[in-house]
Amino acid sequence: MIKRYLDQTWEFLTSFQLTIVSLALLMVLVVLCTLAQVQMGTYGAVTTYMRSFFIWWGPQSSNWIFPVFPGGTLVGLVLTVNLLASTVKRLKFSWAKAGLWLVHLGLILLVSGEFVSAALQVDDRMAIEQGQTVNFAESSRFMELAVIDVTDQAYDDVYAVPTSVLSRSTSVKLPDSPITLNVKQYFPNAELTNRAPTQPPSLATMGVGASVHIEERAVVSTDDAINNTSAFIEPVAGGKSYGVWLVSIALGAPQSFTHEGRTYQMLMRPVRHYLPYALTLKKFSHDVYAGTEIPKNFSSLVQISNPTKGESRDVLIYMNQPLRYEGRTFYQASFGKGDTLSILQVVENPGWLIPYLSCVLVTLGLLVHFATSLRKSLKRRQEKQT
């Protein structure tokens, strides 16, 4: 009985019909994802349709959601297993089949490369003004609560708490610090307004939050929208409470309190990834076509300073010509402040070579298979002539 079920499962996993269905589902997902980008943006659409096991749906008036369609992760996983199983079953391990083995391995690598990118790729941005030096990149999607000890003039001690921790914790102890943060309330996205006399009092007892009215809003995912991540935080140190503070990405300036002679600042900000090197913007250029205001080219002349390698050199980053350095790629993305601010998109993708390697394997496999078939054909023709 068990053997029969195992045989049926093996036949299902190696069936050509499963390959066709998986490819058809991927085509449907690509179309749905493309159409959804209009409302959800690129990040939201890709996350919902291509990087999920299921696509979920539910009535707007209800908290219930149901899986209504397989997501790209599930379909890609099934297709990968199908390609592996069918390759093992149908192709003999011989020189005559070497080309087909290379083709199948290339296809498997192409599909699995998306899993690597989904798991490991990091998309950040770096905003630099002319003359400014920056050694970190910021996330455009994820936020963190930063508590900064600014007492010493030479350096700052930074304690960063991701919002994923704030959302599920009621108390967070900062390592190597006397401070514990009590999370009173957390908002993935909120709207902040000046509190009217008729509105209920704020949870905040200290700082600007005491005069702010806050209302939770639905999380946004479009490319040009930012969630106003906010939280009510109570710092406690040495058994003493320093009041409840409102921290929000919508509040520009940090707020501070003092404990035993040391001053701490608190602010909500994009997650920062610090680099072992720094970039200095020496000049930003915004070129337009003569006699028009139509953009022609954006470029940033930056200086890379890497003390660990003793390296200091100038690099020009412009449209379609990114900087690839130390595992990251810097693209010219945008600008601002009267052409004095350059915004670079910083992408770290350990699997960026996988698609290229996949294409090489498929191409090489086709050439080997063609050469093998041609040799067999010529050999049969010679045998007939003799």
C-alpha positions in Angstrom: 0.0 0.0 0.0 2.7 2.5 1.0 4.8 1.5 -2.1 1.8 2.2 -4.3 1.3 5.7 -2.8 5.0 6.4 -3.2 4.9 5.4 -6.8 1.9 7.6 -7.5 3.6 10.5 -5.8 6.7 10.0 -7.9 4.7 9.8 -11.1 2.9 13.0 -10.1 6.1 14.9 -9.3 7.8 13.8 -12.6 4.8 14.3 -14.8 5.0 16.6 -17.8 1.5 17.8 -17.0 2.7 19.3 -13.7 5.4 21.2 -15.6 2.8 22.7 -18.0 0.4 23.6 -15.1 3.3 25.2 -13.1 4.4 27.3 -16.1 0.9 28.4 -16.8 0.3 29.4 -13.2 3.6 31.4 -13.3 2.4 33.2 -16.4 -0.9 34.1 -14.7 0.9 35.3 -11.6 3.2 37.6 -13.8 0.1 39.1 -15.4 -1.7 39.6 -12.1 1.5 41.1 -10.5 2.0 43.5 -13.4 -1.6 44.7 -13.2 -1.5 45.0 -9.4 1.5 47.3 -9.5 -0.8 50.2 -10.5 -2.5 50.1 -7.1 0.0 48.3 -4.8 3.4 49.5 -6.2 6.2 47.2 -7.3 7.2 46.1 -3.8 3.6 45.4 -2.6 2.7 43.5 -5.8 5.8 41.4 -5.9 5.5 40.5 -2.2 1.8 39.6 -2.5 1.9 37.7 -5.7 5.4 36.4 -6.4 7.0 36.0 -2.9 4.2 34.3 -1.0 2.9 30.7 -0.8 -0.7 31.8 -1.3 -2.7 34.8 -2.5 -5.1 35.7 0.3 -8.5 37.5 0.0 -11.2 38.4 2.4 -14.3 40.7 2.6 -13.4 44.3 3.6 -15.9 44.3 6.5 -14.4 41.1 8.0 -11.1 40.0 9.5 -11.3 36.6 7.7 -9.0 35.9 4.8 -8.8 32.9 2.6 -6.2 31.5 0.2 -7.6 31.9 -3.3 -4.7 31.2 -5.5 -1.2 29.7 -5.2 1.6 32.3 -4.8 4.8 32.5 -6.7 6.9 30.9 -3.9 4.7 27.7 -3.9 4.5 27.4 -7.7 8.3 28.0 -8.0 9.0 25.4 -5.4 6.8 22.8 -7.1 8.4 23.6 -10.5 11.9 23.2 -9.0 11.0 19.8 -7.5 9.3 18.8 -10.8 12.4 19.7 -12.9 14.7 17.9 -10.5 12.6 14.7 -10.3 11.9 14.6 -14.1 15.6 15.1 -14.8 16.6 12.2 -12.6 13.9 10.0 -14.0 14.1 10.6 -17.7 17.7 11.5 -18.4 20.4 8.9 -18.3 23.7 10.0 -16.8 25.8 9.7 -20.0 27.9 11.9 -22.3 25.2 11.6 -24.9 22.8 13.4 -22.6 25.3 15.9 -21.2 23.7 18.8 -23.1 20.2 18.1 -21.8 21.6 17.7 -18.3 23.2 21.2 -18.6 19.9 22.7 -19.9 17.9 21.2 -17.0 20.4 22.3 -14.4 20.4 25.8 -15.9 16.5 26.0 -15.6 16.6 24.6 -12.1 19.2 27.2 -11.1 17.1 30.0 -12.7 14.1 29.1 -10.7 16.0 28.6 -7.4 17.8 31.9 -7.9 14.6 33.7 -7.2 14.4 32.1 -3.8 17.9 33.3 -3.1 17.1 36.9 -4.1 13.8 36.9 -2.1 15.6 35.7 1.0 18.8 37.6 0.8 18.4 40.7 -1.4 18.4 44.1 0.5 17.2 47.3 -1.2 18.3 50.5 0.6 18.9 54.1 -0.3 21.6 56.6 0.5 20.9 60.3 0.5 24.0 62.5 0.3 24.2 66.3 0.0 27.2 67.9 -1.8 30.2 67.9 0.5 28.6 65.4 2.9 30.1 62.1 3.9 27.9 59.1 4.6 28.8 55.6 5.8 25.3 54.0 6.0 22.4 53.1 3.8 18.8 53.3 4.9 15.8 51.0 4.2 12.9 52.5 2.4 10.4 50.0 3.9 11.5 49.0 7.4 11.8 51.2 10.4 13.6 51.0 13.8 13.5 52.8 17.1 16.9 54.4 17.8 18.1 55.2 21.3 21.3 57.2 21.1 23.7 58.1 23.9 25.0 61.5 22.8 26.9 62.3 26.0 30.4 61.9 24.6 31.4 64.5 22.0 33.7 62.1 20.1 31.2 59.3 19.3 27.6 58.2 19.9 26.4 54.9 21.3 23.4 53.7 19.2 20.9 51.1 20.3 18.5 50.1 17.5 15.3 48.2 18.1 13.5 46.9 14.9 9.8 47.5 14.7 9.3 43.8 14.3 10.4 43.6 18.0 8.3 46.5 19.1 5.2 45.0 17.4 5.3 41.8 19.5 7.0 42.9 22.8 5.8 44.9 25.8 9.3 45.4 27.2 12.7 45.6 25.5 15.9 45.6 27.5 18.7 47.5 25.6 21.9 45.4 25.8 24.9 46.9 27.6 22.6 49.7 28.8 20.7 50.5 32.0 17.6 51.4 29.9 14.5 49.2 29.5 11.8 50.3 27.0 8.2 49.6 27.9 6.1 49.5 24.7 2.7 51.0 25.6 1.2 51.0 22.0 2.6 50.4 18.5 1.2 51.6 15.2 2.6 50.2 11.8 1.1 53.3 10.2 -0.7 56.3 11.8 -1.9 59.8 11.1 -0.6 62.5 13.5 -2.5 65.8 14.1 -2.6 68.5 16.7 -4.8 67.4 19.5 -8.0 69.3 19.9 -9.4 70.1 23.4 -12.4 67.8 22.7 -10.2 64.8 21.9 -9.1 62.3 24.5 -5.7 62.9 26.2 -2.6 61.4 24.6 -0.8 58.4 26.1 2.3 60.5 26.0 3.2 62.5 29.1 6.5 63.9 27.9 7.7 65.6 24.7 5.7 66.8 21.8 3.5 63.6 21.9 1.4 65.1 24.7 -0.1 67.6 22.3 -0.5 65.2 19.4 -3.6 63.1 18.5 -2.8 59.9 16.7 -5.1 57.6 14.7 -4.1 54.2 13.2 -4.2 53.9 9.4 -3.9 51.0 7.0 -0.4 50.0 6.0 0.6 51.3 2.6 2.8 49.5 0.0 3.0 51.8 -3.0 6.4 52.9 -4.2 5.9 56.6 -3.4 4.3 56.1 0.0 5.9 55.8 3.5 4.2 54.3 6.6 4.2 56.7 9.5 5.4 54.1 12.0 4.8 55.3 15.5 4.8 54.0 19.1 4.3 55.2 22.7 7.5 54.3 24.6 8.3 54.5 28.3 12.0 54.4 29.1 12.8 53.0 32.5 16.3 53.0 34.1 17.4 52.3 37.7 13.8 51.7 38.7 12.8 55.2 37.6 10.3 56.0 34.8 11.1 58.9 32.5 7.6 59.2 31.2 5.8 58.1 28.1 7.0 59.4 24.8 5.6 59.4 21.3 8.2 58.4 18.7 7.2 58.5 15.1 8.7 58.7 11.6 6.5 61.7 11.2 8.4 63.6 13.9 11.6 65.0 12.5 13.6 66.0 15.5 14.7 63.5 18.2 13.5 63.8 21.8 15.9 63.4 24.7 16.0 62.6 28.4 18.8 62.4 30.9 19.7 59.5 33.3 22.6 59.8 35.8 24.3 62.5 33.8 24.0 60.8 30.4 21.8 62.2 27.7 19.8 59.8 25.5 17.9 60.7 22.3 15.0 58.7 20.9 13.6 58.7 17.4 11.9 56.5 14.9 13.9 56.3 11.7 14.5 54.0 8.7 16.6 50.9 9.4 20.3 51.7 8.9 22.9 49.4 7.5 26.4 50.7 8.3 29.2 50.2 5.8 32.9 49.7 6.4 33.6 52.6 4.0 32.2 56.0 3.3 31.0 58.0 0.3 31.4 61.7 -0.1 29.4 63.5 -2.8 31.8 65.9 -4.5 29.4 67.0 -7.3 25.9 66.3 -8.5 25.0 67.1 -12.1 21.5 67.4 -13.6 21.8 67.8 -17.3 18.9 68.7 -19.6 18.5 68.9 -23.3 19.5 72.3 -24.8 16.6 74.8 -24.8 14.3 72.5 -22.8 13.7 71.3 -19.2 13.7 67.7 -20.3 16.1 65.7 -18.2 19.0 64.2 -20.1 21.3 62.7 -17.5 21.8 62.6 -13.7 25.2 61.9 -12.3 27.0 61.9 -8.9 30.7 62.3 -8.6 31.5 60.5 -5.3 34.7 59.7 -3.4 35.1 56.3 -1.9 37.1 56.2 1.3 37.9 52.7 2.6 40.4 52.8 5.5 40.5 49.1 5.9 42.0 48.8 2.4 43.8 52.1 2.3 41.7 53.1 -0.7 40.5 56.6 -1.7 39.3 57.2 -5.3 36.7 59.1 -7.2 33.8 57.4 -9.1 31.2 58.8 -11.4 27.7 57.2 -10.9 25.2 58.0 -13.6 22.1 56.6 -15.3 22.7 53.0 -16.5 26.2 53.1 -15.1 26.1 52.0 -11.4 28.9 51.6 -9.0 29.6 48.0 -7.9 31.6 47.9 -4.7 32.1 45.4 -1.9 29.1 43.3 -2.8 26.7 46.3 -3.2 25.5 48.1 -6.3 24.9 51.9 -6.2 22.4 53.2 -8.7 21.6 56.9 -9.4 17.9 57.0 -8.4 16.8 60.5 -7.6 17.8 64.0 -6.4 16.5 67.0 -4.5 17.2 70.3 -2.7 17.9 72.3 -5.8 20.2 69.7 -7.3 22.4 69.6 -4.2 21.1 66.3 -2.9 21.7 62.9 -4.6 19.7 59.8 -3.7 21.4 56.5 -4.6 19.6 53.2 -4.6 21.8 50.6 -2.8 21.2 47.0 -3.7 22.9 44.0 -2.0 22.0 40.7 -3.7 24.4 37.8 -3.0 22.6 35.8 -5.8 22.9 38.4 -8.6 25.2 36.1 -10.6 22.8 33.1 -10.5 20.6 34.3 -13.5 23.8 34.9 -15.6 25.2 31.5 -14.7 21.8 29.9 -15.5 21.8 31.4 -19.0 25.4 30.3 -19.6 24.5 26.7 -18.6 21.4 26.7 -20.8 23.3 28.1 -23.8 26.2 25.7 -23.3 23.8 22.8 -22.9 22.0 23.6 -26.1 25.3 23.9 -28.0 26.5 20.6 -26.6 23.2 18.9 -27.4 23.3 20.3 -30.9 26.9 19.2 -31.4 26.1 15.7 -30.2 23.1 15.4 -32.4 25.0 16.7 -35.4 27.8 14.3 -34.8 25.4 11.4 -34.6 23.6 12.5 -37.8 26.9 12.8 -39.7 28.0 9.4 -38.4 24.8 7.8 -39.6 25.1 9.4 -43.0 28.7 8.1 -43.4 27.5 4.6 -42.4 24.8 4.7 -45.1 27.3 5.9 -47.8 29.7 3.1 -46.9 
